[in-house]
Amino acid sequence: MAIMAKHVEAFIREFFDQNPLSQIGLVSIKNGIAHTLTDLGGSPESHIQALMGKLEAAGDSSLQNALELVHEHLNQIPSYGHREVLILYSALSTSDPGDIMETIQKCKKSRLRCSVIGLSAEMFICKHLCQETGGLYSVAVDEVHLKDLLLEHAPPPPAIAEFAISNLIKMGFPQRAAEGSMAICSCHKEVKIGAGYTCPRCKARVCELPTECTICGLTLVSSPHLARSYHHLFPIAPFDEVPTLASSNDPRRKVGKSCFGCQQSLLGAGNKPGPCVTCRKCKHYFCLDCDIYIHESLHNCPGCESTHRPKSVSLMEE
């Protein structure tokens, strides 16, 4: 349990880092009953605190009861949101009060994407659940494998065109409270000094972002949160690999011999061109390290960004 809780904690932090506007809720199965540990929320610390305070397992496991409880929570999510369930299942059976096949079909009808990570042997019912709802089923063989399987679910899933319904959402960008100011936190109902943010609509104080104002219900975010979410909706296209064996008329010799990102040389031993990639739009060349950094962390092509700005300046001058 301690090992699983440690990796779930890492998953929660990684999930909110890559999905800052998303929410998580925790459910545990004990003695054949599903219990809600935390409601849907965007505070990683509150989820981790609740998880560490309930490290216990007892009795039979009921997968049907867990799905019914999860369906009740996620069925209230608006149509523009993703409804996902990630189940860590260590039991070798499920003791259900009714027909679990009906519950699976109900989850499928509600567009709940259920994925299961098994901590013991493979089970047919878990595999069937994932196949019906479009999720992933895998079985961890050791601790390192469990960590890798969990972190694979942290990035946001690809949007399905037929389910991706666009909608306008009201959001507020609160200001950080001044140091030394005293106010009652609306989320914890406690007097706090300094730290916190002020809701732009009702002026209530909240501890952290992103969250939903408990007074007026306005979604409170910061601009970096929106920027990180935007990158996942419009990812950078993969760069094209340039053949290692370059001829004398290789366009790289005309563009330059260094990486456009880090300015390191792209030439290997004997001044021969080394491995590199090129952007399809701006045609600049990058080393493999910059390629990984751009697609996994930066989410912007430096070549494309540098070529866009001079054009806008020239238009203004004209």
C-alpha positions in Angstrom: 0.0 0.0 0.0 2.8 2.4 0.8 4.5 1.8 -2.5 1.3 2.3 -4.4 0.5 5.5 -2.5 3.9 6.9 -3.3 3.5 6.4 -7.0 -0.1 7.6 -7.0 1.2 10.8 -5.3 3.7 11.2 -8.1 1.0 10.6 -10.6 -1.3 13.3 -9.1 1.5 15.9 -9.2 2.4 15.0 -12.8 -1.3 15.0 -13.8 -1.9 18.5 -12.6 1.4 19.7 -14.1 0.3 18.6 -17.5 -3.5 19.2 -17.0 -3.6 22.4 -14.8 -7.3 23.0 -15.6 -8.5 19.4 -14.9 -9.9 17.9 -11.8 -9.4 14.6 -9.9 -11.5 12.7 -7.4 -10.3 9.7 -5.4 -12.4 6.6 -4.7 -11.4 3.5 -2.6 -13.0 0.1 -2.5 -13.1 -1.6 0.9 -15.4 -4.4 2.3 -17.3 -4.5 -1.0 -18.3 -0.8 -0.7 -16.9 2.1 -2.7 -16.0 5.1 -0.6 -15.4 8.7 -1.8 -12.0 9.9 -0.5 -12.1 13.3 -2.2 -14.6 15.0 -4.5 -13.6 16.4 -7.9 -11.1 19.2 -7.3 -8.0 20.8 -8.7 -5.9 20.9 -5.5 -3.2 18.2 -5.6 -2.3 18.8 -1.9 -5.8 18.0 -0.7 -6.0 14.8 -2.7 -2.5 13.7 -1.5 -3.4 14.5 2.1 -6.7 12.5 1.9 -4.8 9.6 0.2 -2.1 9.3 2.9 -4.7 9.4 5.6 -6.7 6.4 4.3 -3.9 3.8 3.6 -5.9 0.7 4.5 -7.5 -2.2 2.6 -9.9 -4.8 3.9 -12.6 -7.3 2.8 -13.8 -8.1 -0.7 -13.7 -5.8 -3.7 -16.7 -4.7 -5.8 -15.8 -3.3 -9.2 -19.5 -2.7 -9.9 -20.0 -0.5 -6.9 -16.9 1.5 -7.7 -18.2 2.1 -11.3 -21.6 3.1 -10.1 -20.1 5.7 -7.7 -17.7 7.0 -10.3 -20.5 7.2 -12.9 -22.6 9.3 -10.4 -19.7 11.7 -10.0 -18.6 12.0 -13.6 -22.1 12.1 -15.2 -22.4 15.7 -14.0 -19.3 16.8 -16.1 -20.3 19.1 -19.0 -20.2 17.7 -22.5 -17.0 19.6 -23.4 -15.0 17.8 -20.7 -13.3 14.4 -20.8 -14.6 11.7 -18.4 -11.9 9.3 -17.5 -11.5 6.6 -14.9 -8.2 5.1 -13.8 -8.5 2.0 -11.6 -5.7 0.4 -9.7 -7.0 -3.1 -9.0 -5.1 -5.6 -6.9 -7.9 -8.2 -6.2 -8.3 -11.4 -8.1 -12.1 -11.3 -8.2 -15.0 -8.9 -7.8 -18.0 -9.4 -5.6 -20.9 -7.5 -7.1 -24.5 -7.0 -6.0 -25.9 -7.0 -9.6 -25.0 -7.5 -13.2 -21.7 -5.7 -13.8 -22.2 -6.0 -17.6 -25.1 -3.6 -17.4 -23.0 -1.1 -15.4 -20.3 -1.3 -18.1 -22.7 -0.6 -20.8 -24.0 2.4 -18.8 -20.5 3.7 -18.5 -20.0 3.3 -22.2 -23.2 5.1 -23.0 -22.1 8.0 -20.7 -18.7 8.1 -22.6 -16.7 7.2 -19.5 -13.2 6.1 -20.6 -12.2 3.4 -18.1 -8.6 2.2 -17.8 -7.3 -0.4 -15.4 -3.8 -1.1 -14.1 -3.7 -4.6 -12.5 -1.5 -5.2 -9.5 -1.9 -9.0 -9.6 -3.0 -11.4 -12.4 -4.9 -10.4 -15.5 -8.7 -10.5 -15.2 -11.2 -10.9 -18.0 -13.7 -8.5 -16.5 -11.1 -5.7 -16.3 -10.0 -6.3 -19.9 -13.6 -6.3 -21.1 -14.3 -3.0 -19.3 -11.4 -1.3 -21.0 -12.3 -2.7 -24.4 -15.9 -1.6 -24.1 -15.1 2.0 -22.9 -12.0 2.6 -25.1 -9.5 2.5 -22.2 -6.2 0.8 -21.6 -5.6 -2.4 -19.6 -2.2 -3.4 -18.4 -0.7 -5.4 -15.5 2.3 -4.1 -13.6 5.1 -6.6 -13.2 7.2 -4.6 -10.6 7.4 -1.3 -8.9 9.2 0.5 -11.8 6.7 -0.8 -14.3 3.8 0.4 -12.1 5.3 3.9 -12.0 5.7 3.9 -15.8 2.2 2.7 -16.4 0.7 5.4 -14.1 2.7 8.2 -15.7 1.5 7.1 -19.1 -2.0 8.3 -18.1 -0.8 11.8 -17.1 -0.8 13.4 -20.5 -4.3 14.4 -21.8 -5.9 12.0 -24.2 -6.5 12.9 -27.9 -9.8 14.7 -28.4 -12.3 12.6 -30.3 -13.9 14.7 -33.0 -17.4 13.4 -32.6 -17.3 14.0 -28.8 -15.3 17.2 -28.7 -18.0 19.9 -28.3 -16.8 23.4 -28.1 -18.3 25.8 -25.5 -17.5 29.1 -23.9 -16.4 29.0 -20.2 -16.4 31.9 -17.9 -13.0 32.2 -16.1 -11.5 34.7 -13.7 -7.9 35.7 -13.3 -7.4 36.6 -9.6 -4.7 38.8 -8.2 -2.3 37.5 -5.6 -3.0 39.0 -2.2 -0.5 41.4 -0.8 2.1 40.2 1.8 0.9 40.7 5.3 -2.8 41.1 4.4 -5.3 39.2 6.5 -8.5 37.5 5.2 -10.7 34.5 5.7 -10.0 31.7 3.3 -13.2 30.7 1.6 -12.0 27.1 0.9 -10.8 26.3 4.4 -12.9 28.7 6.4 -9.8 29.9 8.3 -8.0 33.2 8.8 -4.8 33.4 6.8 -2.2 36.0 6.4 -0.5 36.9 3.1 -0.7 33.9 0.8 -3.8 33.6 -1.3 -5.7 35.0 -4.3 -8.7 37.3 -4.5 -11.7 36.3 -6.7 -12.3 39.2 -9.3 -16.1 38.7 -9.1 -17.0 38.4 -5.4 -13.6 39.3 -3.8 -13.4 36.1 -1.8 -10.0 34.7 -0.8 -8.8 31.3 -2.1 -5.6 29.5 -1.3 -4.3 28.2 -4.6 -5.0 28.0 -8.3 -6.7 26.6 -10.3 -9.9 26.2 -8.3 -13.6 27.1 -8.3 -14.7 29.9 -6.1 -16.8 28.5 -3.4 -18.8 31.7 -3.1 -19.8 32.6 -6.7 -18.7 29.4 -8.5 -16.4 31.2 -11.0 -13.5 29.1 -12.3 -10.2 30.8 -11.2 -7.1 30.2 -13.2 -3.8 31.9 -14.1 -2.5 32.6 -17.5 0.3 29.9 -17.4 -2.4 27.3 -16.7 -4.3 28.3 -19.9 -1.0 28.3 -21.8 -0.1 24.8 -20.8 -3.6 23.5 -21.6 -3.5 25.3 -25.0 -0.3 23.5 -26.0 -1.9 20.1 -25.6 -4.8 21.1 -27.8 -2.5 22.3 -30.6 0.7 20.3 -30.4 3.7 21.0 -32.5 4.0 18.7 -35.6 6.8 16.2 -35.4 10.1 17.4 -37.0 11.4 15.6 -40.1 14.5 13.6 -39.7 17.4 14.7 -41.9 19.5 11.8 -43.4 22.9 11.5 -41.7 24.7 11.0 -45.0 24.4 14.4 -46.6 25.6 15.3 -50.0 27.6 18.4 -50.9 24.5 20.3 -52.0 22.7 19.6 -48.7 20.6 22.6 -47.8 22.1 22.5 -44.3 25.3 23.9 -45.6 23.4 26.9 -46.8 21.3 27.4 -43.7 24.1 26.9 -41.2 26.1 24.2 -39.4 24.7 24.8 -35.9 21.4 24.0 -34.2 19.0 26.9 -34.3 17.9 26.2 -30.7 21.1 25.7 -28.7 23.6 27.0 -31.3 25.7 23.9 -30.9 27.4 22.5 -34.0 25.6 19.9 -36.0 28.8 18.5 -37.4 30.3 15.3 -36.2 33.7 13.7 -36.4 35.5 14.8 -39.6 33.2 17.7 -40.1 30.5 15.3 -41.3 26.9 16.3 -40.7 25.5 14.6 -37.6 21.9 13.5 -36.9 19.4 16.4 -36.8 15.8 17.3 -37.5 14.1 20.1 -39.4 10.8 21.9 -38.8 8.4 21.6 -41.7 7.2 25.2 -41.5 10.3 27.4 -40.8 12.8 24.9 -42.3 15.3 25.5 -39.4 17.5 22.7 -38.1 17.7 21.4 -34.6 19.7 18.8 -32.7 18.0 15.8 -31.2 18.2 17.2 -27.7 16.4 20.4 -28.7 13.9 18.3 -30.6 12.9 16.5 -27.4 12.9 19.7 -25.3 10.7 21.6 -27.8 8.1 18.8 -28.1 8.0 17.8 -24.4 8.7 21.0 -22.5 8.7 24.2 -24.6 5.8 23.4 -26.9 6.8 26.2 -29.3 9.2 26.1 -32.2 11.9 28.8 -31.8 12.3 29.1 -35.5 8.6 29.6 -36.2 8.3 32.2 -33.3 11.3 34.1 -34.6 10.1 34.3 -38.2 6.6 35.4 -37.2 7.6 38.6 -35.4 9.6 40.3 -38.1 6.6 40.0 -40.5 4.3 41.7 -38.0 6.8 44.5 -37.5 7.2 45.1 -41.2 3.5 45.2 -41.7 3.2 47.9 -39.0 6.0 49.9 -40.6 4.3 49.9 -44.0 
